[in-house]
Amino acid sequence: MNEAPAGRSGWTLPPIPAVLLAIVSVQGGAALAKGMFPVLGAAGTAGLRVVLATLILLVVFRPPFTRLTRAQWVAAIPYGLVLGTMNLSFYLALSRIPLGLGVTLEFVGPLVLAVTGSRRALDFLWVVLAALGIVLITPWSARPGALDLVGVLLALFAGACWAAYIVLGGRLSRVLPGGAGVAVGMVFSSLAILPFALASGVVAKLNPTLLAAGLGVALLSGALPYTLELMALRVLPSRTFGILMSLEPAVAALMGLVFLHEHLSPVQWLAVVLVSAASAGATLTARRAPSPPVEA
């Protein structure tokens, strides 16, 4: 990214603190969302978050639905469907496994995408590190209290959706750039997730307090970090940005510990470190390429 002139960028935060605050915001929003699971359920919470985030984006960006071309619809629809599926599967995973482990496993999707097709030995090292982290997390034992295997698989599926989202988001950004493209895609994300949310009885369970909490999740997990990340990307090289984002699994584990009292074993903490290191290493040594779109 080209550096913006300091006097015109409107900074209230330097770029690195902005990225770090965005990471804390996203994972804090995830912790708040998980706290709503006992009342709304994972599907209900995911639906509430996505629908409210969609409404916010529609109000802010006001996409020109009546003027969209066929190519724009073709790019926006699969983008939104994958985004909705990713959110639903990730929240279902969080209902079964700790937040830090869920985010760690989800990160494997973008990591595999980053090294796909590479034949460099160094990229193979990052895959081995990530694979070792997954092996350490996977619940091989059937003893009571062991990690939920379905939760692990759901988190890995969410990671696969994240990788698909990056590819589809790149296509969408070329035919419908900016927030308007994300807003259109989020409409289809809501349509994908609403049947599951409605089936969970979310409407009957809603009250003003839960609506306010859902709005907080939508803002913390969407509007605030999206804004901070875009601000940072105007100044930071995409490689530096990607390395900072590799801190997300560790931050998620800390958020889970502080707000949800989710304690990880030393082996699980090691797995978090390994996947974060693999993600940072893959970003650091990657060949120059256009930055992927910021997650909505």
C-alpha positions as CSV (number, residue, x, y, z in Angstrom):
1,M,0.0,0.0,0.0
2,N,1.2,3.5,-0.7
3,E,1.8,5.6,2.3
4,A,-0.8,8.4,2.8
5,P,0.5,11.9,3.6
6,A,0.5,12.3,7.4
7,G,-1.5,15.5,7.3
8,R,-4.3,14.1,5.3
9,S,-4.8,10.7,6.8
10,G,-6.9,11.8,9.7
11,W,-5.1,9.5,12.1
12,T,-6.3,9.3,15.7
13,L,-4.1,6.2,16.3
14,P,-0.8,5.1,14.8
15,P,-1.2,2.1,12.4
16,I,0.2,-0.7,14.6
17,P,-1.9,0.2,17.7
18,A,-4.9,0.5,15.3
19,V,-4.3,-3.1,14.1
20,L,-3.8,-4.4,17.7
21,L,-7.0,-2.6,18.8
22,A,-8.9,-4.2,15.9
23,I,-7.7,-7.6,16.9
24,V,-8.7,-7.1,20.5
25,S,-12.1,-5.7,19.3
26,V,-12.8,-8.8,17.1
27,Q,-11.9,-11.3,19.8
28,G,-13.7,-9.3,22.5
29,G,-16.8,-9.3,20.3
30,A,-16.4,-13.1,19.9
31,A,-16.2,-13.5,23.6
32,L,-19.3,-11.4,24.1
33,A,-21.1,-13.4,21.5
34,K,-20.2,-16.7,23.2
35,G,-21.6,-15.3,26.4
36,M,-24.9,-15.1,24.6
37,F,-25.0,-18.7,23.6
38,P,-26.8,-20.0,26.8
39,V,-29.8,-17.8,25.9
40,L,-29.8,-17.5,22.1
41,G,-27.8,-20.5,21.1
42,A,-24.9,-20.4,18.7
43,A,-27.0,-20.2,15.5
44,G,-29.3,-17.6,17.0
45,T,-26.3,-15.5,18.1
46,A,-24.6,-15.8,14.7
47,G,-27.8,-14.8,13.0
48,L,-28.4,-11.8,15.2
49,R,-24.8,-10.6,14.7
50,V,-24.8,-11.0,10.9
51,V,-28.2,-9.4,10.4
52,L,-27.4,-6.4,12.6
53,A,-24.0,-6.0,10.9
54,T,-25.8,-6.2,7.5
55,L,-28.2,-3.4,8.5
56,I,-25.3,-1.2,9.7
57,L,-23.4,-1.7,6.4
58,L,-26.5,-1.1,4.3
59,V,-27.2,2.2,6.1
60,V,-23.5,3.3,5.9
61,F,-22.7,2.3,2.3
62,R,-26.2,2.3,0.6
63,P,-25.2,0.0,-2.3
64,P,-27.0,0.7,-5.7
65,F,-28.9,-2.6,-5.9
66,T,-30.9,-1.6,-9.0
67,R,-27.8,-0.7,-10.9
68,L,-25.7,-3.8,-10.2
69,T,-24.5,-5.7,-13.3
70,R,-24.8,-9.5,-13.8
71,A,-21.1,-9.8,-13.1
72,Q,-21.4,-8.0,-9.8
73,W,-24.3,-10.2,-8.7
74,V,-22.4,-13.3,-9.7
75,A,-19.4,-12.2,-7.6
76,A,-21.5,-11.0,-4.6
77,I,-23.8,-14.0,-4.1
78,P,-21.2,-16.7,-3.5
79,Y,-19.1,-14.3,-1.4
80,G,-22.1,-13.7,0.9
81,L,-23.1,-17.3,1.1
82,V,-19.6,-18.4,2.0
83,L,-19.4,-15.6,4.6
84,G,-22.6,-16.6,6.2
85,T,-21.6,-20.3,6.3
86,M,-18.2,-19.3,7.8
87,N,-19.9,-17.3,10.6
88,L,-22.4,-20.0,11.4
89,S,-19.9,-22.9,11.5
90,F,-17.4,-20.8,13.6
91,Y,-20.1,-19.9,16.2
92,L,-21.2,-23.6,16.3
93,A,-17.6,-24.5,16.9
94,L,-17.3,-22.0,19.7
95,S,-20.3,-23.6,21.4
96,R,-18.2,-26.8,21.7
97,I,-14.5,-25.7,22.1
98,P,-12.7,-22.7,23.7
99,L,-12.4,-19.4,21.8
100,G,-8.6,-19.5,21.5
101,L,-8.6,-23.0,20.0
102,G,-11.5,-22.2,17.7
103,V,-9.6,-19.1,16.2
104,T,-6.4,-21.1,16.0
105,L,-8.0,-23.9,14.0
106,E,-9.8,-21.4,11.8
107,F,-6.5,-19.7,10.9
108,V,-5.3,-22.9,9.2
109,G,-7.6,-22.2,6.2
110,P,-5.9,-18.9,5.2
111,L,-2.5,-20.4,6.0
112,V,-3.0,-23.3,3.6
113,L,-4.3,-21.0,1.0
114,A,-1.2,-18.8,1.4
115,V,1.2,-21.7,0.7
116,T,-0.9,-23.6,-1.9
117,G,1.0,-24.3,-5.1
118,S,4.3,-23.3,-3.5
119,R,7.2,-25.7,-3.8
120,R,9.6,-23.8,-1.6
121,A,11.0,-25.8,1.4
122,L,10.4,-22.8,3.7
123,D,6.6,-22.9,2.9
124,F,6.6,-26.6,3.7
125,L,8.0,-25.7,7.2
126,W,5.0,-23.4,7.9
127,V,2.6,-26.2,6.9
128,V,4.5,-28.6,9.2
129,L,4.3,-26.2,12.1
130,A,0.6,-25.7,11.6
131,A,-0.1,-29.4,11.2
132,L,1.8,-30.0,14.5
133,G,-0.4,-27.5,16.2
134,I,-3.5,-29.2,14.9
135,V,-2.2,-32.6,16.1
136,L,-1.6,-31.2,19.6
137,I,-5.2,-29.7,19.7
138,T,-7.0,-32.7,18.2
139,P,-8.9,-34.7,20.9
140,W,-7.3,-38.1,20.4
141,S,-8.6,-39.4,23.8
142,A,-12.3,-40.2,24.4
143,R,-12.0,-39.6,28.1
144,P,-14.6,-37.3,29.8
145,G,-13.6,-33.6,29.4
146,A,-11.6,-34.2,26.3
147,L,-11.9,-31.6,23.6
148,D,-15.0,-31.9,21.4
149,L,-14.1,-33.5,18.0
150,V,-17.2,-32.0,16.3
151,G,-16.1,-28.6,17.5
152,V,-12.6,-29.1,16.1
153,L,-14.0,-30.1,12.7
154,L,-16.5,-27.2,12.6
155,A,-13.6,-24.8,13.3
156,L,-11.5,-26.3,10.5
157,F,-14.5,-26.1,8.2
158,A,-14.9,-22.4,9.1
159,G,-11.2,-22.0,8.2
160,A,-11.8,-23.6,4.8
161,C,-14.7,-21.1,4.3
162,W,-12.4,-18.3,5.3
163,A,-9.9,-19.4,2.6
164,A,-12.8,-19.5,0.0
165,Y,-14.0,-16.1,1.3
166,I,-10.5,-14.6,0.6
167,V,-10.6,-15.8,-3.0
168,L,-14.2,-14.8,-3.6
169,G,-13.7,-11.4,-1.8
170,G,-10.8,-10.7,-4.2
171,R,-13.1,-11.3,-7.2
172,L,-15.8,-9.2,-5.7
173,S,-13.4,-6.3,-5.0
174,R,-12.5,-6.2,-8.6
175,V,-16.0,-5.7,-9.9
176,L,-17.7,-3.9,-7.0
177,P,-14.9,-2.3,-4.8
178,G,-15.3,-0.7,-1.4
179,G,-17.9,-1.1,1.3
180,A,-20.8,-1.4,-1.2
181,G,-19.6,-4.8,-2.3
182,V,-19.3,-6.0,1.3
183,A,-22.8,-4.7,2.1
184,V,-24.3,-6.5,-0.9
185,G,-22.5,-9.7,0.0
186,M,-23.7,-9.4,3.6
187,V,-27.3,-9.5,2.4
188,F,-26.8,-13.0,1.1
189,S,-24.8,-13.8,4.2
190,S,-27.9,-13.0,6.3
191,L,-30.1,-15.1,3.9
192,A,-27.8,-18.0,4.4
193,I,-27.8,-17.9,8.2
194,L,-31.4,-16.8,8.9
195,P,-33.1,-20.2,8.5
196,F,-30.8,-21.7,11.1
197,A,-31.3,-18.7,13.4
198,L,-35.0,-18.8,13.1
199,A,-35.1,-22.6,13.6
200,S,-33.3,-22.0,17.0
201,G,-36.2,-19.8,18.1
202,V,-34.1,-16.6,18.3
203,V,-37.0,-14.3,17.7
204,A,-39.0,-15.5,20.7
205,K,-36.0,-15.1,23.0
206,L,-35.0,-11.6,22.0
207,N,-35.4,-8.7,24.4
208,P,-34.0,-5.2,24.5
209,T,-30.9,-6.3,26.5
210,L,-30.1,-9.1,24.0
211,L,-30.6,-6.7,21.1
212,A,-28.2,-4.2,22.7
213,A,-25.7,-7.0,23.2
214,G,-26.1,-8.2,19.6
215,L,-25.5,-4.7,18.4
216,G,-22.3,-4.6,20.5
217,V,-21.1,-7.8,18.9
218,A,-21.9,-6.5,15.4
219,L,-19.9,-3.3,16.2
220,L,-17.0,-5.0,17.9
221,S,-16.7,-7.8,15.4
222,G,-17.4,-5.7,12.3
223,A,-17.7,-2.0,12.1
224,L,-14.9,-1.0,14.5
225,P,-12.2,-3.4,13.4
226,Y,-13.1,-3.0,9.8
227,T,-12.6,0.8,10.1
228,L,-9.3,0.4,12.1
229,E,-7.9,-2.2,9.7
230,L,-8.7,0.0,6.6
231,M,-7.0,2.9,8.3
232,A,-3.9,0.9,9.1
233,L,-3.7,-0.6,5.6
234,R,-3.4,2.9,4.2
235,V,0.0,3.2,5.9
236,L,1.3,-0.3,6.7
237,P,2.7,-2.7,4.2
238,S,0.4,-5.7,3.7
239,R,3.1,-8.0,4.9
240,T,3.4,-6.2,8.2
241,F,-0.4,-6.2,8.5
242,G,-0.5,-9.9,8.0
243,I,2.2,-10.6,10.6
244,L,0.3,-8.5,13.2
245,M,-3.0,-10.4,12.4
246,S,-1.1,-13.6,13.2
247,L,-1.5,-12.6,16.9
248,E,-5.3,-13.3,16.7
249,P,-5.2,-16.9,18.0
250,A,-3.1,-15.8,21.1
251,V,-5.4,-12.8,21.7
252,A,-8.5,-15.0,21.4
253,A,-7.0,-17.4,23.9
254,L,-6.4,-14.5,26.4
255,M,-9.9,-13.2,25.8
256,G,-11.4,-16.6,26.5
257,L,-9.3,-16.9,29.7
258,V,-10.3,-13.4,31.0
259,F,-13.9,-13.1,30.0
260,L,-15.1,-16.7,29.6
261,H,-12.7,-18.5,32.1
262,E,-11.6,-20.9,29.5
263,H,-8.3,-22.4,30.6
264,L,-6.0,-24.0,28.0
265,S,-3.6,-26.7,28.9
266,P,0.2,-26.1,28.3
267,V,0.0,-28.4,25.2
268,Q,-2.9,-26.4,23.8
269,W,-1.1,-23.1,24.4
270,L,1.9,-24.6,22.5
271,A,-0.5,-25.4,19.6
272,V,-1.7,-21.8,19.6
273,V,1.9,-20.6,19.4
274,L,2.8,-23.0,16.6
275,V,-0.1,-22.0,14.4
276,S,0.5,-18.3,15.1
277,A,4.2,-18.7,14.2
278,A,3.3,-20.6,11.1
279,S,0.9,-17.9,10.0
280,A,3.4,-15.1,10.7
281,G,6.2,-17.0,9.0
282,A,4.1,-17.7,5.9
283,T,3.2,-14.0,5.7
284,L,6.8,-12.9,6.2
285,T,8.2,-15.1,3.5
286,A,5.4,-14.9,1.0
287,R,5.9,-13.6,-2.5
288,R,4.5,-10.1,-3.0
289,A,0.8,-10.3,-3.9
290,P,-2.2,-8.0,-3.6
291,S,-3.7,-7.8,0.0
292,P,-6.7,-10.0,0.7
293,P,-9.9,-8.2,1.6
294,V,-10.6,-7.4,5.2
295,E,-13.0,-9.8,6.9
296,A,-16.4,-8.3,7.4
